[in-house]
Amino acid sequence: AGEGVGITWWCTKQWYQRRVRGSNGKNDTNRAIRQAGLKGLQGVILKTVSDDLQVNIWEEIHIQKIMRALLFNIQEGFPNFSVQSPSHKRSLSPWEGENTEANADIEPDQLAQHVLQDLVSRASFGHIKSLMLPFLYYMDNKNLWVPNNFPIHCMSLIMHSIQMQSAYLAIAQLLAHLDEHKGQSARLRCSIVEVVSAAVSIATTECNGPTILEVFGSLLKYLKLSIEMCNASDVSVESVKGEEVFQDAIVQSVGTFSATLQTYQKIEICTFLLGKMPNTTTTEEECQYERMLLQCVMKITTSLKNKENGKSTGISTLFPLSLIGPLQKLSLSDSPKTRTMVQLIFHSILDRLGNHDRVVPTVTLGDLPEENIFIGPQNKQDALFLRRQGPEIYFNLYESLLREDNDLDNYTCAYRTAVLWCLEVPVDEVMVELIHMAFGLQDEACSTSRSNVNILHAIVAALLIFASRYSRNEALYQHINTVVRRRQNDKPHLLPPLAFSQLDKDSEAEVGDDADLSGFMFDASVVAECLSQQGVKVDRLSDPYHYKRLAIPRTPESVKSLRVSMIDARVSDVQINLQEEITFDSLKQALQHRQQQQALTGLGSRERLFSQESYDESVARNTEKSSHIYALKQQIFGSLKGGEVSPTESMHSLIDLENLNNLSIELPDMYVY
């Protein structure tokens, strides 16, 4: 009986499929045949899915024919209709009245779309692969990936109809199919990536952490392979241009993917991407890969929602230690372009109030003006975060500004970052840290001969003018205004307009005119006095600007101080290269080296001992050691009872032999061996 049912089902399916793809000279007849075939095919799907006794339609031989028939009819009418989401789609049943006007007017391509959505919605987790493979092979055989309008349309149908807990499996099949085409043209791979991007933008609303990271990991793998192909020795110019388009498509896909995610998910993805940064950037391939990863991070942070439910997201949430640490390290990169990109990432995450375009390193004279910038509200958590991380943040900006290979974007972006931290977290400690950094830059510019001395003086002037306006301190503003007026009259090259223009002209600083700058420098004592009148603690301004990286705890659980002494006899045998960064792996290797040395030393001493002493000497040595242990035990027992006791008495003091039987457990004979 089962065999007869299978034969009947197979014949019925074949009959309907021939009519689904049937062609006739008369359009009306062809349309009617296709409608009848599609409705019959949908009836077969409904029957076999709901009845376990029927043949499994998800087997490769059956699902391939069904998918080819449906995709053929959808392609015939593309692009005459659009995708309908599950909330609006309506799967037609073959038993609905065929004579109704709605069913009579429906086109075969639209009916095929409904049947496909109905089929996908009934697919369980284990059937997704069987469903996706015929779709992917159909696109390959018909060469429909370029242009990719039709694949995107069909993939949207699938993603809108699929069960959301299985959506990531469909995306995984797409990525695996992209891996099969890694040797194909860049245009073809670019089209597949765009299809992945369209599918991911639908599925991300229900996806969670590991699934998202898997997709990003796959995209980064293809990005790295593309960069390697660009830097190959035998690559042509056209291939390089195609690979660049493919890389841009991956970056755009990353931005599209992250657009619908929550804030915490975007931060996790940024941390994941920064963790993929190459350890070194000695080759052009590594530098290019680093820049592409930063572009991906910028795409994510650009769509970052700094406000949720009308409330600003906390700084500690936007900048976890796992994110701000790698960003600060990259802000001191040897590449000026990398440093600029890192500061732009800081801006996109940090600027919750929209002050980015309002913050420009300029100087103006006159009375204390009303600022057109927005200052964030007081927040205890943000203030605590900046008190802990502020010194390191501003010291990184200080070191970044001192780089002599900086361009105009480097200086402008670093200035914006320093000011935005003050505006977003309006506490006195942050403002004092900014002023302290400014005077550190001034001292460095006056004490050393640099090619960017004029620019450093200009940055200091812009920072102090902002601090005077930010604090609304009239006395401080007058002092800054006086120094700026003197510079504008006698040394305009120490102010932003002329100092920054020298970058474009590539001209040297006027060293001869800057021999005596006593009347043109800002006075730290005057600034400290003006701020102290407002009740601001300015003790740090009297100290030279420096920062001990190991003295500031990274987490609340860290110790208050960490002192490393390089002069230690115990580690004299371990060779440490001070030029290398101290990491977990380097410390682990140093400890393992020391333990191996100690083990070899101890083993050698024992071998020498046993080889030199006689048996009687060995017995005497061990007897002496046992006597020492026995005497020590006697001393411990004596301290417990107030005097020396024998070993027997000491044991009776610990165990009551008379009550020992009361603690025993009587077991049945059948359990006793």
Residue pairs with C-beta under 8 A, 6 or more apart in sequence:
2 53
5 53
5 54
5 55
6 55
9 44
9 48
9 54
9 55
10 55
12 40
12 44
13 41
13 44
13 62
13 65
13 66
15 40
16 37
16 38
16 40
16 41
16 44
17 37
17 41
17 65
17 66
17 69
18 37
19 33
19 34
19 36
19 37
19 40
20 34
20 37
20 38
20 41
20 69
20 70
20 72
20 73
20 112
21 34
21 37
21 69
21 72
21 73
22 30
22 33
22 34
22 37
23 30
24 30
24 33
31 107
31 108
34 73
34 108
34 111
35 106
35 108
35 111
37 69
38 70
38 73
38 108
38 111
38 112
38 115
39 92
39 94
39 98
39 111
40 94
41 66
41 69
41 70
41 115
42 91
42 92
42 93
42 94
42 114
42 115
42 118
43 93
43 94
43 95
44 57
45 57
45 66
45 115
45 118
45 119
45 122
46 93
46 94
46 118
47 54
48 54
48 55
48 56
48 57
49 57
49 122
55 62
56 62
57 63
57 66
58 123
58 127
58 130
58 131
59 130
60 130
60 133
63 130
63 131
63 134
64 133
64 134
64 137
66 119
66 134
67 131
67 134
67 135
67 138
68 134
68 138
69 112
70 112
70 115
70 116
70 119
71 112
71 116
71 135
71 138
71 154
73 108
73 109
73 111
73 112
74 109
74 112
74 113
74 116
74 153
74 154
74 157
75 109
75 142
75 144
75 150
76 108
76 109
77 107
77 108
77 109
77 110
77 112
78 109
78 149
78 150
78 153
79 149
79 150
79 153
80 107
80 109
81 109
81 110
81 113
83 153
83 156
83 157
83 160
84 113
84 117
84 160
85 160
86 117
86 121
86 160
86 161
89 114
89 117
89 160
89 161
90 114
91 114
91 115
91 117
91 118
91 121
92 103
92 106
92 111
92 114
92 115
96 103
97 103
98 104
113 157
116 154
116 157
116 158
116 161
117 157
117 160
117 161
118 161
119 131
120 131
120 157
120 158
120 161
120 162
121 161
121 162
121 163
123 130
123 131
123 162
123 163
123 166
124 163
124 166
125 163
125 165
125 166
125 169
128 162
128 166
128 169
128 170
128 173
129 169
129 173
131 158
131 170
132 158
132 170
132 173
132 174
133 173
135 154
135 155
135 158
136 173
136 174
136 177
138 144
139 145
139 150
139 151
144 150
144 151
145 151
145 188
145 191
145 192
145 195
146 187
146 188
146 191
147 191
148 191
148 192
148 194
148 195
151 191
151 195
152 194
152 195
152 198
155 174
155 195
155 198
155 199
156 198
156 199
156 202
158 170
158 199
159 167
159 170
159 199
159 202
159 203
160 202
162 170
164 203
164 205
164 206
165 206
167 202
167 203
167 206
167 207
168 203
168 207
168 211
168 214
168 215
170 199
170 203
171 196
171 199
171 200
171 203
171 215
172 214
172 215
174 192
174 195
174 196
174 199
175 196
175 215
175 218
175 219
177 192
178 189
178 192
178 193
178 196
178 218
178 222
179 218
179 222
181 188
181 189
181 192
182 189
182 222
182 225
185 242
186 226
186 239
186 242
186 243
186 245
186 246
187 242
187 245
187 246
189 222
189 246
190 242
190 245
190 246
190 249
193 219
193 222
193 246
193 249
193 250
193 253
194 249
194 253
196 215
196 219
196 253
197 249
197 252
197 253
197 256
197 257
198 256
200 215
200 253
200 256
200 257
201 256
201 257
201 259
201 260
204 212
204 257
204 258
204 260
204 261
205 260
209 265
209 268
212 257
212 261
212 265
212 269
213 268
213 269
213 272
215 257
216 254
216 257
216 269
216 272
216 273
217 272
219 250
219 253
219 254
220 273
220 276
220 293
222 250
223 247
223 250
223 289
223 292
224 289
226 243
226 246
226 247
226 250
227 243
227 247
227 285
227 288
227 289
227 292
228 285
229 235
229 239
229 243
230 239
230 240
230 243
230 244
230 288
231 283
231 284
231 285
231 288
247 292
250 292
250 296
251 292
251 295
251 296
251 299
252 299
254 296
254 299
254 300
255 296
255 299
255 300
255 302
255 303
258 265
258 266
258 269
258 299
258 300
258 303
259 303
261 269
263 304
263 305
263 308
263 313
263 317
263 318
264 317
266 300
266 301
266 303
266 304
267 317
267 318
267 320
267 323
269 300
270 297
270 300
270 301
270 323
271 320
271 322
271 323
271 326
273 293
273 296
273 297
273 300
274 293
274 297
274 323
274 326
274 327
274 330
275 326
276 293
277 290
277 293
277 326
277 330
278 286
278 289
278 290
280 286
281 287
281 290
281 333
281 334
281 335
287 335
287 338
290 335
290 338
291 335
291 337
291 338
291 341
294 330
294 338
294 341
294 342
294 345
295 341
297 345
298 341
298 344
298 345
298 348
301 345
301 348
301 349
302 348
304 318
304 348
304 349
305 313
306 312
306 313
306 318
306 349
306 351
306 352
307 313
307 352
312 352
312 376
312 377
313 352
314 379
314 381
314 382
314 385
315 350
315 379
315 381
315 382
315 385
315 386
315 424
315 425
316 381
316 382
316 384
316 385
318 349
318 350
319 349
319 385
319 389
321 554
321 555
324 389
324 393
325 554
327 342
327 345
327 346
328 392
328 393
328 396
330 338
330 339
330 342
331 339
331 342
331 343
331 346
331 396
331 397
331 400
332 339
332 396
332 399
332 400
333 339
333 342
336 403
336 405
336 406
336 407
336 409
336 410
339 400
339 403
339 406
339 410
339 413
340 407
340 409
340 410
340 413
343 400
343 410
343 413
343 414
343 416
343 417
344 413
346 417
346 420
347 356
347 413
347 416
347 417
347 420
350 417
350 420
350 421
350 424
351 420
351 424
352 376
352 424
353 374
353 375
353 376
353 423
353 424
354 374
355 373
355 374
355 419
355 420
355 423
356 416
356 420
358 372
358 373
359 373
359 415
359 416
359 419
359 420
359 423
359 466
360 412
361 411
361 412
361 415
361 458
361 459
361 462
361 496
361 500
362 462
362 496
362 497
363 461
363 462
363 465
363 484
363 495
363 496
364 465
365 481
365 484
365 485
365 488
366 481
368 468
368 469
368 472
368 474
368 477
369 469
371 469
371 470
373 423
374 423
375 423
375 426
375 470
376 382
376 423
376 424
376 425
376 426
377 426
378 426
378 427
379 425
382 424
382 425
383 425
383 427
383 429
385 425
386 393
386 421
386 425
386 427
386 429
386 430
387 427
387 429
388 552
388 553
390 421
390 429
390 430
390 433
391 433
391 547
391 552
392 547
392 549
392 552
393 421
394 418
394 421
394 433
394 434
394 436
394 437
395 437
395 547
397 414
397 417
397 418
397 437
398 437
398 440
398 441
398 545
400 406
400 410
400 414
401 410
401 411
401 414
401 441
401 456
401 459
402 441
402 444
402 450
402 456
403 410
404 450
404 451
404 452
406 452
406 455
407 503
408 500
408 503
408 504
411 455
411 459
411 500
414 459
415 459
415 462
415 463
418 434
418 437
418 463
419 434
419 463
419 466
421 430
421 434
422 430
422 431
422 434
422 466
422 467
422 470
423 470
428 536
428 537
429 537
431 467
431 470
431 471
431 536
432 531
432 536
432 537
432 538
432 540
432 541
433 540
434 463
434 467
435 463
435 464
435 467
435 527
435 531
435 541
436 540
436 541
436 545
437 463
437 545
438 459
438 460
438 463
438 464
438 467
438 522
439 460
439 522
439 524
439 527
439 541
439 545
440 544
440 545
440 546
441 456
441 459
441 460
442 456
442 457
442 460
442 521
442 522
443 544
443 545
444 450
444 456
445 453
445 456
445 457
445 460
446 517
446 521
449 511
450 456
451 508
451 509
452 509
453 509
453 514
454 493
454 494
454 498
454 499
454 502
454 509
454 510
455 499
455 500
455 502
455 503
457 494
457 495
457 499
458 494
458 495
458 496
458 499
458 500
459 496
460 522
461 480
461 483
461 484
461 487
461 494
461 495
461 496
461 522
462 496
464 480
464 522
464 527
465 477
465 480
465 484
467 476
468 476
468 477
468 479
468 480
468 481
469 477
471 531
471 534
471 536
473 530
473 531
473 533
473 534
475 530
475 533
476 527
476 530
476 531
479 522
479 523
479 526
479 527
479 530
480 522
483 520
483 521
483 522
484 495
486 519
486 520
487 494
487 495
487 520
488 495
490 520
491 513
491 514
491 517
491 520
492 498
493 499
493 502
493 509
493 510
494 514
494 520
502 509
524 541
524 542
525 542
527 538
527 541
528 538
528 541
528 542
531 538
531 541
532 538
550 562
550 563
550 564
551 561
551 562
553 559
553 560
566 576
566 578
571 590
571 594
573 594
573 597
574 590
574 593
574 594
576 590
580 586
610 618
613 621
634 644
634 645
637 644
637 645
637 650
637 653
638 644
638 645
640 653
641 653
645 653
